Amino acid sequence: MSTRLNTRSTAGTRRTVAGFVSGALATAVVGTALQSFASQHTKPTDTNPYREIPADVIELVEAAEVAFMERDADGIRKHLDADFAWYQVNEEGAKEAVKGREETVQLLSTFFGSDAWTESEVHRLGMLGNILVQVEVDTFVRDGEPVELETLSVYEFRDGRRWREWKFYPAAESPF
């Protein structure tokens, strides 16, 4: 009787192991198929044509950034379209922060008059048509301590000038 139980127990164990192995193999096959599918539709960043930003756009963007870093609101004026608009987007949705070139220059003059902002670091991500995407890390001083604020900025250009700016403020560190 004991041998018979062991045989049944062994057969049950074999079925369990066989089920586990077949499940693992099925998962591996499906996982490999999904990975293969994803690799067919995902391009490496270093060969991605959207990462290539034309030199004339880089020149335009950097000229405006130099004026910004020098706290020169009047110097930024020539880089803005007459109906430039800046939108801030956070967990509450999109909000127009300012509209119009002169209104933006006035806002920047006030901003540059404050000692709260100290520097910006820019990481360009890519370009699609007239839209440039970059991550900006701004450093502010709050209560005597430097604080970094990371944002995703989307710039739309028209006739060689900034036309629209969308600044996205993450609601959380990570969605996961």
Stockholm file with secondary structure:
# STOCKHOLM 1.0

chainA/1-176         MSTRLNTRSTAGTRRTVAGFVSGALATAVVGTALQSFASQHTKPTDTNPYREIPADVIELVEAAEVAFMERDADGIRKHLDADFAWYQVNEEGAKEAVKGREETVQLLSTFFGSDAWTESEVHRLGMLGNILVQVEVDTFVRDGEPVELETLSVYEFRDGRRWREWKFYPAAESPF
#=GR chainA/1-176 SS CHHHHHHHHHHHHHHHHHHHHHHHHHHHHHHHHHHHHHHHHCCCGGGCGGGCCCHHHHHHHHHHHHHHHTTCHHHHHTTEEEEEEEEEEETTEEEEEEESHHHHHHHHHHHHTSSSEEEEEEEEEEEETTEEEEEEEEEEEETTEEEEEEEEEEEEEETTEEEEEEEECCSSSCCC
#=GC SS_cons         CHHHHHHHHHHHHHHHHHHHHHHHHHHHHHHHHHHHHHHHHCCCGGGCGGGCCCHHHHHHHHHHHHHHHTTCHHHHHTTEEEEEEEEEEETTEEEEEEESHHHHHHHHHHHHTSSSEEEEEEEEEEEETTEEEEEEEEEEEETTEEEEEEEEEEEEEETTEEEEEEEECCSSSCCC
//
